[in-house]
Amino acid sequence: MKLLLVEDSERLRATLARGLREGGFTVDVAADGAAATGYLSAYAYDLVVLDLGLPRLDGFGVLRALPATGERPRVLVLSARDQVSDRIDALNAGADDYLVKPFSFDELLARLHALARRPGEARADVLEHAGVRLDPQSHQAWSNGTPIALTPREFALLELLLRHRGRVFARATILERIAGSASEASDRSIEVVVFSLRRKLADAGCEHLIENRRGAGYLIA
């Protein structure tokens, strides 16, 4: 899942980004509201973790910039403002959940996974196709019941292709979705990830799952 973290505290931003990546998320970071709206207009996100007290444009401005309908990420507000009125204002402005600082990181992860599972998101808890089973919450994968040890990028790639079966993803799009928009890696590196993932799937008895459309990209049909 791709997540945008919007937090102006450099120390907290770095700590959260590291923990979220270790938790299986592909994370982009923004230090102020104006940068956040730039990311949101340029890239597609599943989730947003949003502080309210931001420079340049506050969290409410970011919420107002989100589309009211259609492809819209779920937003968890993470704020030191602990008054009931603050929570009501944020929820009325379009937030989906609200967590007060200081907080438990485990609770933050649990709330994010709960948001991703909400009805209407067309997001299955466990993805299954052609003998492959993927559990995004536990970050585990199996092929015909056999566990597969995947790197974070291999797991993110398999999740992306399984969630959007039939859709062809270009290398540059895959890189942005699984490595983050700020990644300096070349989109050629996706070929390495695909090769490694295909080999692991084949070793587990599931060959030819990922197809290559020459000149277009990769898909799971």
N, C-alpha and C positions, 0 to 999 in steps of 0.2 A: 504494500500500500504506500502511496506517495503522500507525504505530509509536509505542510508549510508551518514552520515554527517562527512566530513573530514575538520577539522579546528584546527589550532594549538593554537589559543587563548582560554585559559581555560574559561574565562568569557563569551566570545561570544559563544563558543561551548555549554556551559550549558544553556545559554539563548535561543539559537536557538533550541536545543534539546527539551527543555520544551515546547516552542511554537509549534513546529512541532508535538509533541505528542498530545498536546491539539487540534491541527488541524486534528487529526485522523490518523497520520502516525505512523507506527512502526519504531522506530529509533535506529540504532546502531551508535556509534560515534568512530572516530579515530583521534588521535592527530598528526599523521605524515603520510607521503606517504607510508612508508613500512608497517605500520599497516593496512592502507587502502587496499593495494594489498592483504594482508593476508585475510581480511574480504571478499574481492571480489572473491578470489579463493575458499573460503570455503562456502559461502552463496550466495543465489540468491536475487538480489535487483531489484526493479522497477525503483528507482531513486537514483542519487548520487548528493549531494551538495558538491562542491569541491573547496577549496582554492588553489591558485597556489603557494604561498610562504610557502612551508612546509619543516620541517626538515627531514633529512634522505633520502627522495625521494620527489622531487617537484611534483606539480600538473601535469605537462606535462609527467613526468614519470608514474604517475598513469593512465593518458589517454592512453599512449602507451601500458600499460599492459592490457587494456581492449580488448576483442576479437573484431575483425573487423566486424564479422557477427554473426548470430545466436542469442542466448539468451544474450542480452546486455542491461544493464540499460541505461536510459536516464540520461545525465550528465548536470547539471547546474553549471557553474563556478561562484563562488562568491569571487571576488577579489578586492583589493584596486588599482590594476593596471588599469588605466583608459584611456590608449592610444589606439587609433584605432588599431595599430599594435598588441597590446596585445590581443585584441578581435579576430583579424584575425588569429593570431597564435593558440589561443585556439580552435577556431572553426575548423581550418584546422587539428588540432591534434585529433579531434574527439568529442569535446564538442557540445552539442545540443543548449545551450543557455548561456548567459553571463550577469551577473548583477554586477554592480560596487558598492563597499562599499564607503560611507554609503548608506543604502538602506531602503526602506519601507518593513516591514515584510509582510504586506498585498500584496504587489507586488510580493514578493518571493513566497507566497502561490499561488497566481494567476498563476505565471509562471510555478510552479511545476504541478499544475492541468492541465495547457495547454499542458505541455510536455506529461503527462499521456494520454491525449486525442488525441495525434497525430496519423494520419492514419498509418496503418501498425503495430500498437501495439496490435491489436486484443483485444482492451480494450474498452468496451462500457461505455458511460457516465452514463447510468442508467441500472442496472441489474434487469431482471425480469424473474421469473420462478414460476409456480404453485401457482400464486396468490401473491407471495412475490415480492416486489419492493424495490430496494436498490439504493440510490443516494450517491455515495462516496464523491462527492464534498460538498454537504450540510450535509453529515453525518446523513441522515434520512432514516428510513425504514418503510415500510407499509406491512400489510398482508390483502389482499382483501380490500384495501382502508383504513384500520384502522391503525393509527400510532402505532409503537412499540418503546418503550423507551429501548434502548440497551446501555449497558456499552461499553467503547471503545474496550475491548477484545471480547465481544459478537459480536459487529459490525464487527470487523476485521475477526473473525472466519466465520461469515456468508458471508462476501465478498469473502474470500478465497475459500470457498466451492462452491459459486455460479460462480465465475470466472473459476473454473476448474471442472465443473460438470462431474461426472463419474470417477474422479480420487480419489483414496483412500489416505488419509493423516494419517500417524501415529501420535500418540500423541506428540512424541518428535519433529517431523517436524512442527506440528501446533504451539507448544510452541515457537519454534525458529522464526516462521513467524509472530506471533501476539504479542509476548512479547519482542522480541529482543534477539540477540545471547548472550548478557551478563546477561540475567536474571538468577537469582538464584532459581527461582521457580521450583518445581518438575513438570515433565510432567503429574503426577497424577492430578495436578490442572486443566488440560484441561477437565477432566471428570466433574468438577464442572461447568466450563464455558459451556460445551455442555448441561449439565442438565438444567442449568438456561435458555439458549437460547431456548432449546426445549420447556420448560414450557411456555415461553413468546410467542413463535410461536403458541403453542396449544391454549393458552388463546385468541389469535387473530384469531383463526379459521383455523390454518394451522398445522395439526398434521402430524407426520411421514415424515417430509421433510428430516431430517438428519438421515441417516442410519448408523448403526454400523456394520462393518464387523469384527467379533470376531477374535482377534489376529492380525488384520491388521490396523484398524483405522476407520475413519469416512469419509463419502462422501454424496453428494447430487447427486442422479442418474439423 
